[in-house]
């Protein structure tokens, strides 16, 4: 297996993996309850630069030339700029009416904290169901740690749906621990989710120090 930086040409394979990582929230908001619509939007965003779904903050896992996993991750300091860039890029794939619908659907989620200062944030992580159980998710999480070190950050973070115990078990095996829980049963009908847990993992640069 190889993990490499993503390219714009990976959009076709990356979009369904990102959609898989988002669960019902992505389909309800980006897809406006249409899975095909969501995939078209994600392909567009991934091929662009600067947003939270762009190839320039993504890495893919390949097996025999096939993309079988994806990591979308970036420093918390980039979060606002990437979200703003996404909002501007919506004009390339949605009508004005659709954008207004997405804004309305997103408002409750926007009031919830997604990432905190000083964290290297894994926004999306997914493995092709046919390849789950082969250590690909763990390898992508380790890759996120290496990226965090390059950015000079000491904490990795991610959010996991409170109704996804299998994913949470993977993260806990990799050393992630609960930092905060956000319970939102009033949003179950809108997002098909009753909340999420924010998990963090302290990391340290263990490379040997050299005298200058």
Protein Blocks (a to p, Z undefined) as FASTA:
>chain_A
ZZddddfklmmmmmmmmmmmnmmmlmmmmnnopaklmmmmmmmmmmmghiakbfklcccd
deehiafbdcddddfklmmmmmmmmmmmmmmmpcfklmmmmmmmmmmmmmpcfbdehiac
dfbdcddfklgonlmmmmmmmmmmmmmmmnopabdcddddfklmklmmmmmmnopacfbd
cddfklmmmnopabdcddddddddfbdcddZZ
